[in-house]
Amino acid sequence: MTGTAGSSTTGARPKEIEAAWLLTLAAVVGQAVVWVLGAFVVDPTGLDDMTSVSGADAAARQLALSGGVLAVVLAGWLAVAVKMRAGRGWARVVLGFAGALCLVAAATDFSMSGTGPAAWPLLACLPDLVTAAAVVPMFLPAARRHFQARPRRA
């Protein structure tokens, strides 16, 4: 597998980098969807749980904070992914580390879930698995050459 023709001389990205980019986009969207489903749709919803414990106002504040933090994290994740797509090696390392952490999170979430619909634990860990899968093409030979051919700058 060599990526697109002349990837290191013409500046075109190897197909492996584009695959990692698309998988990363899918993982980011998946994380947002899982948060919305967990907070508002899948019984028992996060909103229902927080409302029963803390009241409606506190639950709304907590959900707003949680959504805000998630938005910041996802924006940062996308910013690093843009740098990876541009050929920055440090971004590939950061995303690789994130993929490994997501794989661990998926494994631990699976073993701890005991409420909600039977398919929910699988759906909820799907973005973590996609994140881990996005790491693989970043470290294939054509992708490695792409990162090595790029100048070292931020």
Contacts in CASP RR format, 6 or more apart in sequence:
PFRMAT RR
TARGET T0000
AUTHOR 0000-0000-0000
METHOD contacts of the structure
MODEL  1
MTGTAGSSTTGARPKEIEAAWLLTLAAVVGQAVVWVLGAFVVDPTGLDDM
TSVSGADAAARQLALSGGVLAVVLAGWLAVAVKMRAGRGWARVVLGFAGA
LCLVAAATDFSMSGTGPAAWPLLACLPDLVTAAAVVPMFLPAARRHFQAR
PRRA
1 15 0 8 1.000
1 16 0 8 1.000
1 140 0 8 1.000
1 141 0 8 1.000
1 142 0 8 1.000
2 14 0 8 1.000
2 141 0 8 1.000
2 142 0 8 1.000
3 14 0 8 1.000
3 15 0 8 1.000
3 16 0 8 1.000
3 142 0 8 1.000
4 12 0 8 1.000
4 13 0 8 1.000
4 14 0 8 1.000
4 15 0 8 1.000
5 12 0 8 1.000
6 12 0 8 1.000
7 13 0 8 1.000
7 14 0 8 1.000
7 142 0 8 1.000
7 145 0 8 1.000
7 146 0 8 1.000
8 145 0 8 1.000
8 146 0 8 1.000
8 149 0 8 1.000
13 85 0 8 1.000
13 146 0 8 1.000
14 142 0 8 1.000
14 143 0 8 1.000
14 145 0 8 1.000
14 146 0 8 1.000
15 142 0 8 1.000
16 137 0 8 1.000
16 138 0 8 1.000
16 140 0 8 1.000
16 142 0 8 1.000
16 143 0 8 1.000
16 146 0 8 1.000
17 84 0 8 1.000
17 85 0 8 1.000
17 87 0 8 1.000
17 137 0 8 1.000
17 138 0 8 1.000
17 143 0 8 1.000
17 146 0 8 1.000
18 85 0 8 1.000
19 137 0 8 1.000
20 84 0 8 1.000
20 85 0 8 1.000
20 95 0 8 1.000
20 134 0 8 1.000
20 135 0 8 1.000
20 136 0 8 1.000
20 137 0 8 1.000
20 138 0 8 1.000
20 143 0 8 1.000
21 81 0 8 1.000
21 84 0 8 1.000
21 85 0 8 1.000
23 130 0 8 1.000
23 131 0 8 1.000
23 133 0 8 1.000
23 134 0 8 1.000
23 137 0 8 1.000
24 77 0 8 1.000
24 78 0 8 1.000
24 81 0 8 1.000
24 84 0 8 1.000
24 95 0 8 1.000
24 131 0 8 1.000
24 134 0 8 1.000
25 78 0 8 1.000
25 81 0 8 1.000
26 127 0 8 1.000
26 130 0 8 1.000
27 102 0 8 1.000
27 127 0 8 1.000
27 128 0 8 1.000
27 130 0 8 1.000
27 131 0 8 1.000
27 134 0 8 1.000
28 74 0 8 1.000
28 77 0 8 1.000
28 78 0 8 1.000
28 81 0 8 1.000
28 127 0 8 1.000
30 126 0 8 1.000
30 127 0 8 1.000
30 130 0 8 1.000
31 70 0 8 1.000
31 74 0 8 1.000
31 127 0 8 1.000
32 70 0 8 1.000
32 74 0 8 1.000
33 127 0 8 1.000
34 123 0 8 1.000
34 124 0 8 1.000
34 126 0 8 1.000
34 127 0 8 1.000
35 66 0 8 1.000
35 67 0 8 1.000
35 70 0 8 1.000
37 123 0 8 1.000
38 45 0 8 1.000
38 46 0 8 1.000
38 124 0 8 1.000
39 45 0 8 1.000
39 46 0 8 1.000
39 47 0 8 1.000
39 63 0 8 1.000
39 66 0 8 1.000
40 46 0 8 1.000
40 47 0 8 1.000
42 116 0 8 1.000
42 117 0 8 1.000
42 120 0 8 1.000
43 116 0 8 1.000
43 117 0 8 1.000
44 115 0 8 1.000
44 116 0 8 1.000
46 63 0 8 1.000
47 59 0 8 1.000
47 63 0 8 1.000
50 58 0 8 1.000
50 59 0 8 1.000
50 62 0 8 1.000
50 63 0 8 1.000
51 59 0 8 1.000
53 59 0 8 1.000
54 62 0 8 1.000
77 98 0 8 1.000
80 91 0 8 1.000
80 94 0 8 1.000
80 95 0 8 1.000
81 91 0 8 1.000
81 95 0 8 1.000
83 90 0 8 1.000
83 91 0 8 1.000
83 154 0 8 1.000
84 91 0 8 1.000
84 92 0 8 1.000
84 94 0 8 1.000
84 95 0 8 1.000
84 138 0 8 1.000
86 150 0 8 1.000
87 146 0 8 1.000
87 147 0 8 1.000
87 150 0 8 1.000
88 147 0 8 1.000
88 150 0 8 1.000
88 154 0 8 1.000
89 147 0 8 1.000
89 150 0 8 1.000
92 138 0 8 1.000
92 139 0 8 1.000
92 143 0 8 1.000
92 147 0 8 1.000
95 134 0 8 1.000
95 135 0 8 1.000
95 138 0 8 1.000
96 135 0 8 1.000
96 138 0 8 1.000
98 131 0 8 1.000
99 128 0 8 1.000
99 131 0 8 1.000
99 132 0 8 1.000
99 134 0 8 1.000
99 135 0 8 1.000
100 132 0 8 1.000
100 135 0 8 1.000
102 127 0 8 1.000
102 128 0 8 1.000
102 129 0 8 1.000
102 131 0 8 1.000
102 132 0 8 1.000
103 128 0 8 1.000
103 129 0 8 1.000
103 131 0 8 1.000
103 132 0 8 1.000
105 125 0 8 1.000
105 128 0 8 1.000
106 125 0 8 1.000
106 128 0 8 1.000
106 129 0 8 1.000
106 132 0 8 1.000
109 121 0 8 1.000
109 124 0 8 1.000
109 125 0 8 1.000
109 128 0 8 1.000
110 121 0 8 1.000
110 125 0 8 1.000
113 120 0 8 1.000
113 121 0 8 1.000
113 124 0 8 1.000
114 121 0 8 1.000
137 143 0 8 1.000
END
